[in-house]
Amino acid sequence: MPSLRGRLTELAWCLRHPRWARDRAQSVDLTATPPPPLPQSDPTKTLYRHFLDKQSGPLMHKWHHYFDIYERHFARYRNRSITMIEIGVYRGGSLRMWRDYFGPGCRIAGIDIDPACAAFADQNISIFIGDQADPKFLRHVLEQTGPPDIVLDDGGHDMRQQLTSFETIYPRMRTPGVYMVEDSVTSLWGGSSADTPDGTTFLDRAFACCVALHGWTRNPHAFRRLGTPPAERKGVVQVSGFCAGTNAIAFYDSIVAFERKVRQEPWHEAR
C-alpha cells in the first residue's frame, strides 16, 4: 500500500502529465505475427560481444539495444586516462566491463546505496556507499574521484535520484565528457518513481535543457549579431553555464545522453 506521500506525489505526476498517465495502457494484438527479430545492437562491437559471450562472473543487467548507444558515445574515450562514475553497481559485472573496455588508464568509481556492493571494489575500481539523491554525499564522492569524464546513471531510477545526481555532478564534470542517464523511461511510469512534490520528472528536466541549449540563438533579434564575425562583435551575451558547456543532447529509447563541450557564441554566414 503506497504511503500518503507516495499517493500525493503520484497525484502530482498525473496532474502534470495527464497524457503520460493515459498512455501507460498499451494494447497488444495477440492475433498478429511478430516480425522477424533484428539485432538489438551490433554483435561485432566490443561491448555487445562481451555481453553476448558472458558465461560467468559477476552479473550485469542491460537492455540489448543499449550497447550501440554506449559505443556511439564512449568509443572515443578508450585507451585514455579517464575517470568514470557508474551510479548503480548491482552485482558488479558492468564495472569490470567498463574497466576492460576503456583500458588500463581508466579509473572506475561505483556508487550504490547497498553496503554489500563494497565487496566489488577491485583494481582501478572504487566503491562509494551512499544515496545518489543526497547532494552532500555526491560532492564527497567528487572530492575523492576528481571531475569525471563519463557518468552513467543506472541507479535507482526515481526522479529525485536522477534529478539530484544530474544537477550535482554535471556542472562539475570535465569537458569534453558524457553524462548518460539509463532507464529514463521511468519518467513515464508514475507510481513509486514519481517522487517529486510537483510531479517533475527527469525527462521534464532534459526537455528544458533542450531549450537552454539554444541560449545564444533563441532570440530572433540576435540573428544579425550572430552573422557578424566574432572578432567584430561588441560585448558578451550572457547564457547559462549549461548552454556554454554542452554540445548536444541525444534521446534514445530509455536513454538520454548529454555531451559536454566548451562552446562559444555561434556564427553564421553566406559564402
C-alpha positions as CSV (number, residue, x, y, z in Angstrom):
1,M,0.0,0.0,0.0
2,P,1.6,3.3,-1.1
3,S,2.2,5.8,1.7
4,L,0.3,9.1,1.9
5,R,3.4,10.9,0.5
6,G,3.6,8.3,-2.4
7,R,-0.1,8.8,-3.2
8,L,0.4,12.6,-3.3
9,T,3.5,12.5,-5.5
10,E,1.7,10.1,-7.9
11,L,-1.3,12.5,-8.0
12,A,1.1,15.4,-8.7
13,W,2.7,13.4,-11.5
14,C,-0.7,12.6,-13.0
15,L,-1.9,16.2,-12.9
16,R,1.3,17.4,-14.5
17,H,1.4,14.7,-17.1
18,P,-2.2,13.6,-17.9
19,R,-1.3,12.3,-21.3
20,W,1.5,10.2,-20.0
21,A,-0.8,8.8,-17.3
22,R,-3.4,7.9,-20.0
23,D,-0.8,6.4,-22.4
24,R,0.5,3.9,-19.8
25,A,-2.1,1.5,-21.0
26,Q,-0.9,-0.5,-24.1
27,S,-2.9,-2.6,-26.5
28,V,-1.5,-5.9,-27.8
29,D,-2.8,-7.6,-30.9
30,L,-2.4,-11.3,-29.9
31,T,-3.5,-12.3,-33.4
32,A,-0.7,-10.5,-35.2
33,T,2.5,-12.3,-36.2
34,P,5.6,-10.6,-34.8
35,P,8.2,-9.6,-37.4
36,P,11.5,-11.5,-37.7
37,P,13.8,-10.3,-34.9
38,L,16.5,-7.8,-35.8
39,P,19.9,-7.5,-33.9
40,Q,19.4,-5.2,-30.9
41,S,23.0,-3.9,-31.2
42,D,25.9,-4.7,-33.4
43,P,27.3,-8.0,-32.3
44,T,30.7,-7.3,-33.9
45,K,31.3,-4.3,-31.5
46,T,33.3,-4.9,-28.3
47,L,30.7,-4.2,-25.6
48,Y,27.8,-6.1,-27.1
49,R,30.1,-9.0,-27.9
50,H,31.3,-9.0,-24.3
51,F,27.7,-9.2,-23.1
52,L,26.7,-11.9,-25.5
53,D,29.7,-14.1,-24.8
54,K,29.4,-13.7,-21.0
55,Q,29.1,-17.1,-19.3
56,S,30.3,-16.5,-15.8
57,G,31.5,-13.8,-13.4
58,P,29.5,-11.0,-11.7
59,L,26.1,-10.4,-13.1
60,M,25.1,-7.3,-15.0
61,H,21.6,-6.4,-16.2
62,K,21.3,-4.4,-19.5
63,W,18.8,-3.8,-22.3
64,H,20.3,-5.3,-25.5
65,H,19.8,-2.1,-27.5
66,Y,21.9,0.0,-25.1
67,F,25.2,-1.3,-26.4
68,D,25.2,0.6,-29.7
69,I,24.5,3.7,-27.8
70,Y,27.4,3.1,-25.5
71,E,29.7,2.6,-28.4
72,R,28.5,5.8,-30.1
73,H,29.2,8.0,-27.1
74,F,32.1,6.2,-25.3
75,A,34.3,4.8,-28.0
76,R,36.4,8.0,-28.3
77,Y,37.5,7.6,-24.6
78,R,39.0,4.2,-25.0
79,N,42.7,3.7,-24.0
80,R,42.8,7.1,-22.3
81,S,43.3,8.1,-18.7
82,I,39.8,8.8,-17.8
83,T,37.6,8.7,-14.7
84,M,34.1,7.1,-15.0
85,I,31.4,7.1,-12.4
86,E,28.7,4.5,-12.6
87,I,25.7,5.0,-10.4
88,G,24.2,1.7,-9.6
89,V,26.5,-1.3,-9.0
90,Y,24.1,-4.2,-8.9
91,R,26.3,-7.3,-8.9
92,G,29.5,-5.5,-10.2
93,G,29.5,-7.0,-13.7
94,S,29.4,-3.8,-15.6
95,L,32.2,-2.2,-13.5
96,R,34.5,-4.9,-14.8
97,M,33.2,-4.5,-18.4
98,W,33.9,-0.8,-18.3
99,R,37.4,-1.3,-16.9
100,D,38.2,-3.8,-19.7
101,Y,36.7,-1.6,-22.4
102,F,38.4,1.7,-21.5
103,G,41.8,0.1,-20.8
104,P,44.4,0.2,-18.0
105,G,44.5,4.0,-17.8
106,C,40.9,4.3,-16.6
107,R,39.6,4.7,-13.1
108,I,36.1,3.5,-12.3
109,A,34.0,4.6,-9.4
110,G,30.8,2.8,-8.5
111,I,28.0,4.3,-6.4
112,D,25.4,2.3,-4.7
113,I,23.1,2.5,-1.6
114,D,23.6,-1.2,-0.8
115,P,26.5,-1.8,1.6
116,A,27.1,-5.2,0.1
117,C,28.3,-3.6,-3.1
118,A,31.5,-2.6,-1.3
119,A,32.8,-6.1,-2.0
120,F,33.1,-5.3,-5.7
121,A,36.0,-2.9,-5.3
122,D,38.9,-4.1,-7.3
123,Q,42.0,-2.9,-9.2
124,N,41.1,0.5,-10.7
125,I,37.6,0.1,-9.3
126,S,36.5,2.0,-6.1
127,I,33.1,1.8,-4.5
128,F,31.2,4.5,-2.6
129,I,28.2,3.6,-0.5
130,G,25.5,6.2,-0.2
131,D,22.3,7.8,-1.6
132,Q,22.5,9.3,-5.0
133,A,19.7,11.7,-4.0
134,D,22.0,13.2,-1.4
135,P,24.0,16.1,-2.8
136,K,26.4,16.2,0.1
137,F,27.3,12.5,-0.5
138,L,27.8,13.1,-4.2
139,R,30.1,16.1,-3.5
140,H,32.1,13.9,-1.2
141,V,32.5,11.3,-4.0
142,L,33.7,14.0,-6.4
143,E,36.2,15.2,-3.8
144,Q,37.7,11.7,-3.9
145,T,37.5,11.0,-7.6
146,G,38.0,14.4,-9.1
147,P,35.9,15.6,-12.0
148,P,34.7,12.6,-14.0
149,D,34.9,12.3,-17.8
150,I,32.0,9.9,-18.0
151,V,28.9,9.4,-15.8
152,L,26.5,6.6,-16.3
153,D,23.4,6.8,-14.1
154,D,21.9,3.3,-13.8
155,G,20.9,3.8,-10.2
156,G,17.5,3.8,-8.5
157,H,15.7,5.4,-11.4
158,D,13.4,7.5,-9.2
159,M,13.0,11.2,-10.2
160,R,14.7,12.7,-7.1
161,Q,17.7,10.4,-7.6
162,Q,18.1,11.1,-11.3
163,L,17.5,14.9,-10.9
164,T,19.8,15.3,-7.9
165,S,22.6,13.3,-9.4
166,F,22.4,15.3,-12.7
167,E,22.2,18.7,-11.0
168,T,25.1,18.0,-8.6
169,I,27.5,16.2,-10.9
170,Y,27.0,17.6,-14.4
171,P,28.4,21.1,-13.8
172,R,31.5,19.5,-12.1
173,M,32.4,17.2,-15.0
174,R,35.4,17.5,-17.2
175,T,34.9,19.0,-20.7
176,P,34.6,17.2,-23.1
177,G,32.6,14.5,-21.3
178,V,29.5,12.4,-21.4
179,Y,26.7,12.2,-18.9
180,M,24.3,9.4,-19.7
181,V,21.0,8.5,-17.8
182,E,19.7,5.0,-18.4
183,D,16.1,3.9,-18.0
184,S,14.9,7.4,-18.4
185,V,11.5,5.8,-19.3
186,T,10.7,5.7,-15.6
187,S,9.7,9.4,-16.1
188,L,6.7,8.0,-17.9
189,W,5.8,5.4,-15.4
190,G,4.5,7.4,-12.5
191,G,3.9,5.3,-9.4
192,S,6.8,5.0,-6.9
193,S,9.2,6.5,-9.4
194,A,7.3,9.8,-9.4
195,D,8.6,11.0,-6.0
196,T,8.9,14.8,-6.6
197,P,6.3,17.0,-4.8
198,D,5.3,18.8,-8.0
199,G,5.5,15.8,-10.4
200,T,8.6,17.0,-12.2
201,T,10.4,14.2,-14.0
202,F,13.9,13.7,-15.4
203,L,12.5,14.0,-18.9
204,D,11.0,17.3,-18.0
205,R,14.5,18.5,-17.0
206,A,16.0,17.1,-20.2
207,F,13.4,18.8,-22.3
208,A,14.1,22.1,-20.5
209,C,17.8,21.5,-21.2
210,C,17.0,21.4,-24.9
211,V,15.7,24.9,-24.7
212,A,18.7,26.0,-22.6
213,L,21.0,24.7,-25.3
214,H,19.7,27.5,-27.6
215,G,20.7,30.3,-25.2
216,W,22.5,32.3,-27.9
217,T,20.1,31.6,-30.8
218,R,16.6,31.6,-29.2
219,N,16.2,35.4,-29.6
220,P,15.3,36.3,-33.2
221,H,16.9,39.8,-32.7
222,A,20.3,38.1,-32.2
223,F,20.4,36.9,-35.8
224,R,22.2,40.0,-37.1
225,R,24.8,39.8,-34.3
226,L,25.4,36.2,-34.9
227,G,26.1,37.0,-38.6
228,T,28.9,39.4,-37.5
229,P,32.4,37.9,-37.4
230,P,33.1,37.1,-33.7
231,A,36.2,39.4,-33.6
232,E,34.0,42.4,-34.6
233,R,31.2,41.9,-32.0
234,K,30.8,44.1,-29.0
235,G,30.1,42.8,-25.5
236,V,29.3,39.3,-24.3
237,V,25.9,37.7,-24.4
238,Q,25.2,36.1,-21.1
239,V,24.0,32.5,-21.3
240,S,23.7,29.7,-18.8
241,G,26.7,27.5,-17.9
242,F,24.7,24.6,-19.3
243,C,24.5,26.3,-22.7
244,A,28.1,27.3,-22.7
245,G,29.3,23.8,-21.6
246,T,27.0,21.5,-23.6
247,N,27.4,20.5,-27.2
248,A,24.4,18.1,-27.7
249,I,21.6,16.1,-26.1
250,A,20.7,12.8,-27.6
251,F,17.5,11.0,-26.8
252,Y,17.0,7.3,-27.3
253,D,14.5,4.7,-26.1
254,S,15.1,4.9,-22.3
255,I,18.5,6.8,-22.5
256,V,19.3,10.5,-22.5
257,A,23.0,11.4,-23.2
258,F,24.5,14.8,-22.6
259,E,27.7,15.7,-24.4
260,R,29.8,18.3,-22.7
261,K,31.9,20.7,-24.7
262,V,33.2,24.3,-24.3
263,R,31.1,26.4,-26.8
264,Q,31.2,30.0,-27.8
265,E,28.7,32.3,-29.4
266,P,27.9,30.8,-32.8
267,W,28.5,32.4,-36.2
268,H,26.6,32.1,-39.5
269,E,27.5,33.5,-42.9
270,A,26.7,33.0,-46.6
271,R,29.6,32.1,-48.9
